[in-house]
């Protein structure tokens, strides 16, 4: 290995470590947010808002981060975003003193900074790897972020459940890690030579409205709508049913969801976009049914298969949506269509708040909500199997026609 190859490998590993840390910090928050809800005597709706404002920050970053990095450079976006992320962790450390408004502001900024690093950092890693290793670099980025999403809440759940200083310890560890990541990304080279001037195009490409409505939007809703049950509904309802280790079970459930999501995303190609989407809906329904068993008195072991089924729904639907975007949009507009798909994905992340506003503040505390979401999953599966399948086939045939002609 030449000195240049060794240096490039070191740079990639450095950026991968930073992506892992950001993903770790993004999800290590979850058990502490549940603790703050009880400790500060907040409502379940307040807890759902802590996740919704984070999703709002992510959506803003997904829309703006990539185009801004095309214009100003990858490092110019990632490095300051890492610094902002460290400040948000510090704000969350003091949230017990400052209360709900500071938690909401910090969570929005955390989403904004994290989303910028996730999107731009992945592109930066591809460019550091070069064209020959770009695909492998993308898979590596996805893998290390999935690992961070899984490990973060699991470690935090243990810390909050059984170790002292539940308000402090998880955030203190995250702060040290994020501060280190903010320092090391500044040592990496910029990969954008000059400032771009291309016009930014956001929105649905012409001719994709039906495919978006019948296929991409349903797939997007399947990604996080059921995942949020593992972060909010399961631990709260288990606590009401008499199970004491709610912070640990939240972390364990989140880890299982992320692990099975990563596995499902790798297997989704076997089923094709519509097959993976329909299977995701069925897995979501199964996760809700198993979750209903889990939140009954003494039923907590059912959390494990429920989380596995929800993770499969997450990974399959995400992979189906990305693959479906390739079919529905022309190559020069795929980025815009995938951005619209991710907007729907994070509407699903906000589903607990939406449901609480529609059905009342105790919605996520009722086991009947799990049954209602299971019925919703079956309805989405039916839409994907009918209108969604037809839309994807029609676009696939349309794109194949010029090639055959």
C-alpha positions as CSV (number, residue, x, y, z in Angstrom):
1,X,0.0,0.0,0.0
2,X,1.4,3.4,-1.0
3,X,1.6,6.4,1.3
4,X,-1.3,8.0,-0.6
5,X,-3.5,4.9,-0.3
6,X,-2.7,4.7,3.4
7,X,-3.6,8.4,3.9
8,X,-6.9,8.0,2.0
9,X,-7.9,4.9,4.0
10,X,-7.1,6.9,7.2
11,X,-9.3,9.7,6.0
12,X,-12.2,7.4,5.2
13,X,-12.0,5.7,8.6
14,X,-11.9,9.1,10.3
15,X,-15.1,10.2,8.5
16,X,-16.7,6.8,9.2
17,X,-16.0,7.2,12.9
18,X,-17.5,10.7,12.8
19,X,-20.7,9.4,11.1
20,X,-21.0,6.7,13.8
21,X,-20.6,9.2,16.6
22,X,-23.3,11.5,15.1
23,X,-25.7,8.5,14.7
24,X,-24.9,7.4,18.2
25,X,-25.6,10.9,19.6
26,X,-28.9,11.2,17.6
27,X,-30.4,8.1,19.2
28,X,-28.7,8.0,22.6
29,X,-31.1,10.9,23.4
30,X,-34.3,8.7,23.3
31,X,-34.2,7.0,26.8
32,X,-33.2,10.4,28.4
33,X,-36.1,12.1,26.7
34,X,-38.4,9.5,28.3
35,X,-36.7,10.1,31.6
36,X,-37.2,13.9,31.3
37,X,-40.9,13.4,30.5
38,X,-41.3,11.7,33.9
39,X,-38.8,13.7,35.8
40,X,-40.1,17.1,34.6
41,X,-43.8,16.0,34.9
42,X,-44.4,16.5,31.1
43,X,-47.1,14.9,29.1
44,X,-46.8,12.2,26.5
45,X,-47.6,14.7,23.8
46,X,-44.6,16.7,25.0
47,X,-42.5,13.6,24.5
48,X,-43.8,13.1,21.0
49,X,-42.9,16.8,20.2
50,X,-39.3,16.1,21.2
51,X,-39.1,13.7,18.3
52,X,-41.2,15.7,15.9
53,X,-39.1,18.9,16.1
54,X,-36.0,16.7,15.6
55,X,-37.6,15.3,12.4
56,X,-38.4,18.9,11.3
57,X,-34.7,19.7,11.6
58,X,-33.7,16.6,9.7
59,X,-36.1,17.5,6.8
60,X,-34.8,21.0,6.5
61,X,-31.2,19.6,6.4
62,X,-32.1,16.9,3.8
63,X,-33.5,19.6,1.5
64,X,-30.8,22.2,1.9
65,X,-27.7,20.4,3.0
66,X,-26.8,18.7,-0.3
67,X,-27.3,21.7,-2.5
68,X,-25.4,23.9,-0.1
69,X,-22.5,21.5,0.0
70,X,-22.5,21.4,-3.8
71,X,-22.1,25.1,-3.8
72,X,-19.8,25.7,-0.8
73,X,-18.1,22.4,-0.3
74,X,-18.5,19.3,1.9
75,X,-16.2,20.3,4.7
76,X,-17.8,23.8,4.8
77,X,-21.1,22.1,5.8
78,X,-20.0,19.1,7.9
79,X,-17.4,20.8,10.1
80,X,-19.6,23.7,11.5
81,X,-22.6,21.3,11.7
82,X,-20.5,19.0,14.0
83,X,-19.8,22.1,16.2
84,X,-23.5,23.0,16.4
85,X,-24.2,19.4,17.3
86,X,-21.9,19.6,20.3
87,X,-23.7,22.8,21.4
88,X,-27.0,21.0,21.2
89,X,-25.8,18.2,23.4
90,X,-24.6,20.8,26.0
91,X,-28.1,22.4,25.9
92,X,-29.7,19.0,26.5
93,X,-27.4,18.5,29.4
94,X,-28.9,21.6,31.1
95,X,-32.5,20.8,30.1
96,X,-33.5,19.8,33.6
97,X,-32.8,23.4,34.6
98,X,-34.1,25.2,31.5
99,X,-37.2,23.0,30.8
100,X,-39.2,22.2,27.7
101,X,-38.5,25.2,25.5
102,X,-34.8,24.5,25.5
103,X,-35.3,20.8,24.9
104,X,-37.5,21.7,21.8
105,X,-35.0,24.2,20.5
106,X,-32.0,21.9,21.1
107,X,-33.8,18.9,19.4
108,X,-34.6,21.0,16.3
109,X,-31.0,22.1,16.0
110,X,-29.8,18.6,16.7
111,X,-31.9,17.4,13.8
112,X,-30.6,20.1,11.5
113,X,-27.0,19.5,12.3
114,X,-27.3,15.7,12.2
115,X,-29.2,15.7,8.9
116,X,-26.6,17.8,7.3
117,X,-23.8,15.5,8.5
118,X,-25.6,12.4,7.4
119,X,-26.4,13.5,3.9
120,X,-23.3,15.6,3.1
121,X,-21.0,13.2,5.1
122,X,-22.1,10.3,2.9
123,X,-21.3,12.2,-0.3
124,X,-18.0,13.3,1.2
125,X,-17.0,9.7,2.0
126,X,-17.8,8.6,-1.6
127,X,-15.6,11.4,-2.9
128,X,-12.8,10.6,-0.6
129,X,-13.0,7.0,-1.7
130,X,-12.9,7.8,-5.4
131,X,-15.0,6.5,-8.2
132,X,-13.7,2.9,-8.0
133,X,-14.8,2.5,-4.4
134,X,-17.8,4.8,-4.3
135,X,-20.4,2.1,-4.0
136,X,-18.5,0.4,-1.2
137,X,-18.1,3.7,0.6
138,X,-21.9,4.3,0.4
139,X,-22.5,0.9,2.0
140,X,-19.9,1.6,4.6
141,X,-21.5,4.9,5.5
142,X,-24.9,3.2,5.8
143,X,-23.5,0.4,8.0
144,X,-21.6,2.7,10.4
145,X,-24.7,4.9,10.8
146,X,-26.9,1.9,11.4
147,X,-24.5,0.7,14.0
148,X,-24.6,4.1,15.7
149,X,-28.4,4.2,15.6
150,X,-28.5,0.7,17.3
151,X,-25.8,1.1,19.9
152,X,-26.7,4.7,21.1
153,X,-30.1,3.9,22.6
154,X,-29.1,0.5,23.9
155,X,-26.1,2.0,25.9
156,X,-28.2,5.0,27.0
157,X,-31.0,2.7,28.2
158,X,-28.6,0.8,30.4
159,X,-27.1,4.0,31.8
160,X,-30.4,5.7,32.5
161,X,-32.0,2.5,34.0
162,X,-29.3,1.4,36.4
163,X,-26.4,3.9,36.7
164,X,-26.2,7.1,38.7
165,X,-26.8,10.6,37.2
166,X,-29.4,9.6,34.6
167,X,-29.8,13.2,33.4
168,X,-26.1,13.6,32.8
169,X,-24.1,10.5,32.0
170,X,-25.5,9.6,28.6
171,X,-25.2,13.2,27.3
172,X,-21.7,13.6,28.9
173,X,-20.5,10.6,26.9
174,X,-22.2,11.9,23.8
175,X,-20.6,15.3,24.3
176,X,-17.1,13.9,24.5
177,X,-17.6,11.8,21.4
178,X,-19.2,14.6,19.4
179,X,-16.5,17.1,20.4
180,X,-13.9,14.7,19.2
181,X,-15.7,14.2,15.9
182,X,-16.0,18.0,15.4
183,X,-12.3,18.3,15.9
184,X,-11.2,15.4,13.6
185,X,-13.4,16.3,10.6
186,X,-11.6,19.6,10.3
187,X,-8.4,17.7,9.5
188,X,-10.0,16.1,6.4
189,X,-9.5,17.5,2.9
190,X,-12.2,19.3,0.9
191,X,-13.4,17.3,-2.2
192,X,-15.3,20.1,-4.0
193,X,-12.9,22.1,-6.2
194,X,-15.0,25.1,-6.9
195,X,-18.4,26.6,-6.1
196,X,-21.3,25.1,-8.1
197,X,-23.9,27.3,-9.7
198,X,-26.5,24.8,-10.9
199,X,-30.1,25.7,-10.3
200,X,-31.7,23.7,-7.4
201,X,-34.8,21.9,-8.4
202,X,-37.1,20.6,-5.6
203,X,-40.4,18.9,-6.0
204,X,-42.0,16.1,-8.0
205,X,-40.6,15.5,-11.5
206,X,-43.2,15.7,-14.3
207,X,-45.1,12.5,-14.7
208,X,-44.3,11.0,-11.3
209,X,-47.3,12.2,-9.3
210,X,-49.3,9.0,-9.5
211,X,-46.3,6.9,-8.6
212,X,-45.5,9.1,-5.7
213,X,-49.1,9.1,-4.4
214,X,-49.6,5.3,-4.8
215,X,-46.2,3.9,-4.1
216,X,-43.6,6.3,-2.6
217,X,-45.8,8.0,-0.1
218,X,-47.2,4.7,1.3
219,X,-43.7,3.3,1.5
220,X,-42.5,6.4,3.2
221,X,-45.2,6.2,5.9
222,X,-44.2,2.6,6.7
223,X,-40.6,3.5,7.5
224,X,-41.0,5.2,10.9
225,X,-44.6,5.1,11.8
226,X,-44.2,1.8,13.6
227,X,-40.6,2.4,14.6
228,X,-41.9,5.3,16.8
229,X,-44.0,2.8,18.8
230,X,-40.7,1.3,20.1
231,X,-39.5,4.7,21.3
232,X,-42.7,6.0,22.8
233,X,-45.7,3.7,23.0
234,X,-44.0,0.4,24.1
235,X,-42.1,1.8,27.1
236,X,-45.0,4.0,28.3
237,X,-47.6,1.3,28.0
238,X,-45.2,-1.3,29.6
239,X,-44.7,1.0,32.5
240,X,-48.5,1.3,33.0
241,X,-48.7,-2.5,32.8
242,X,-46.3,-2.8,35.8
243,X,-42.9,-3.4,34.0
244,X,-40.2,-1.4,35.8
245,X,-37.2,-1.4,33.4
246,X,-38.8,0.9,30.8
247,X,-35.6,2.7,29.9
248,X,-33.7,-0.5,29.3
249,X,-36.6,-2.0,27.2
250,X,-36.7,1.2,25.1
251,X,-32.9,0.9,24.3
252,X,-33.2,-2.9,23.6
253,X,-36.2,-2.3,21.3
254,X,-34.5,0.5,19.4
255,X,-31.4,-1.7,18.9
256,X,-33.5,-4.6,17.6
257,X,-35.4,-2.3,15.3
258,X,-32.2,-0.8,13.8
259,X,-30.5,-4.2,13.5
260,X,-33.4,-5.9,11.7
261,X,-33.9,-2.8,9.5
262,X,-30.2,-3.0,8.3
263,X,-30.7,-6.7,7.6
264,X,-33.9,-6.2,5.7
265,X,-32.5,-3.4,3.6
266,X,-29.8,-5.7,2.4
267,X,-32.4,-8.4,1.5
268,X,-35.0,-6.2,-0.1
269,X,-33.6,-6.5,-3.6
270,X,-34.8,-10.2,-3.6
271,X,-38.4,-9.0,-3.7
272,X,-38.3,-6.0,-6.0
273,X,-39.7,-2.6,-5.0
274,X,-43.4,-3.5,-4.9
275,X,-42.8,-6.9,-3.3
276,X,-40.6,-5.3,-0.6
277,X,-43.2,-2.5,0.0
278,X,-46.1,-5.0,0.5
279,X,-44.0,-7.2,2.7
280,X,-43.1,-4.1,4.8
281,X,-46.8,-3.4,5.3
282,X,-47.4,-6.9,6.5
283,X,-44.4,-6.8,8.9
284,X,-45.7,-3.5,10.3
285,X,-49.1,-5.1,11.0
286,X,-47.4,-8.0,12.6
287,X,-45.3,-5.7,14.8
288,X,-48.4,-3.9,16.0
289,X,-50.2,-7.2,16.8
290,X,-47.1,-8.5,18.7
291,X,-46.8,-5.1,20.4
292,X,-50.3,-5.3,21.6
293,X,-49.4,-8.6,23.3
294,X,-46.3,-7.0,24.7
295,X,-48.0,-4.2,26.6
296,X,-50.4,-6.5,28.4
297,X,-49.5,-7.3,32.1
298,X,-46.6,-9.7,32.0
299,X,-46.3,-9.6,28.3
300,X,-43.0,-7.7,28.0
301,X,-41.0,-10.6,26.2
302,X,-43.2,-10.0,23.2
303,X,-41.3,-6.7,22.7
304,X,-38.5,-8.7,21.1
305,X,-40.4,-10.2,18.2
306,X,-42.5,-7.0,17.9
307,X,-39.3,-4.9,17.5
308,X,-37.9,-7.4,15.0
309,X,-41.0,-7.2,12.8
310,X,-41.0,-3.4,13.0
311,X,-37.3,-3.3,12.0
312,X,-38.1,-5.5,9.0
313,X,-40.9,-3.1,8.0
314,X,-38.5,-0.1,8.4
315,X,-35.7,-1.6,6.3
316,X,-37.9,-3.1,3.6
317,X,-40.0,0.1,3.0
318,X,-36.9,2.3,3.0
319,X,-35.2,0.2,0.4
320,X,-38.4,-0.1,-1.6
321,X,-38.8,3.6,-1.7
322,X,-35.3,4.3,-2.9
323,X,-35.4,1.6,-5.5
324,X,-38.9,2.8,-6.6
325,X,-37.5,6.3,-7.1
326,X,-35.0,4.9,-9.5
327,X,-37.8,3.5,-11.6
328,X,-40.2,6.4,-11.4
329,X,-37.9,9.4,-12.1
330,X,-35.4,10.1,-14.9
331,X,-31.7,10.0,-13.8
332,X,-31.4,13.8,-13.7
333,X,-34.4,14.2,-11.3
334,X,-33.9,11.2,-9.0
335,X,-32.3,13.3,-6.3
336,X,-35.4,15.6,-6.2
337,X,-37.8,12.6,-6.1
338,X,-35.9,10.9,-3.3
339,X,-35.9,14.2,-1.3
340,X,-39.7,14.2,-1.6
341,X,-39.8,10.6,-0.5
342,X,-37.7,11.4,2.6
343,X,-40.1,14.2,3.5
344,X,-42.8,11.6,3.8
345,X,-40.5,9.3,5.7
346,X,-40.1,11.9,8.4
347,X,-43.8,12.7,8.4
348,X,-44.0,9.1,9.7
349,X,-41.4,10.0,12.3
350,X,-43.8,12.7,13.5
351,X,-46.8,10.3,13.6
352,X,-47.1,10.2,17.4
353,X,-47.6,13.9,17.6
354,X,-50.1,13.9,14.7
355,X,-52.0,11.0,16.4
356,X,-52.0,12.8,19.8
357,X,-53.4,15.9,18.2
358,X,-56.1,14.0,16.4
359,X,-57.1,11.5,19.1
360,X,-56.1,13.1,22.4
361,X,-53.1,13.5,24.6
362,X,-53.2,9.9,25.9
363,X,-53.2,8.3,22.4
364,X,-49.8,6.8,22.8
365,X,-50.7,5.4,26.2
366,X,-53.6,3.3,24.8
367,X,-53.1,-0.2,23.6
368,X,-55.9,0.3,21.1
369,X,-53.6,2.7,19.2
370,X,-51.5,-0.3,18.3
371,X,-54.5,-2.1,16.8
372,X,-55.5,1.0,14.8
373,X,-52.0,1.3,13.4
374,X,-52.1,-2.4,12.5
375,X,-55.2,-1.9,10.5
376,X,-53.5,1.2,8.9
377,X,-50.6,-1.1,7.9
378,X,-52.9,-3.5,6.2
379,X,-54.7,-0.7,4.3
380,X,-51.3,0.7,3.1
381,X,-50.4,-2.9,2.0
382,X,-53.6,-3.1,-0.1
383,X,-52.8,0.3,-1.7
384,X,-49.3,-0.8,-2.6
385,X,-50.5,-4.2,-4.0
386,X,-53.0,-2.4,-6.2
387,X,-52.3,1.2,-7.3
388,X,-48.7,1.1,-6.2
389,X,-47.8,-2.0,-8.2
390,X,-49.6,-0.6,-11.3
391,X,-47.8,2.7,-11.1
392,X,-44.4,1.2,-10.8
393,X,-45.0,-1.3,-13.6
394,X,-46.4,1.5,-15.9
395,X,-43.3,3.6,-15.4
396,X,-41.0,0.6,-15.8
397,X,-42.7,-0.3,-19.1
398,X,-42.5,3.4,-20.3
399,X,-38.8,3.6,-19.6
400,X,-38.1,0.2,-21.3
401,X,-40.1,1.1,-24.5
402,X,-37.5,3.5,-26.0
403,X,-34.7,1.0,-25.3
404,X,-36.7,-1.8,-27.1
405,X,-37.6,0.6,-29.9
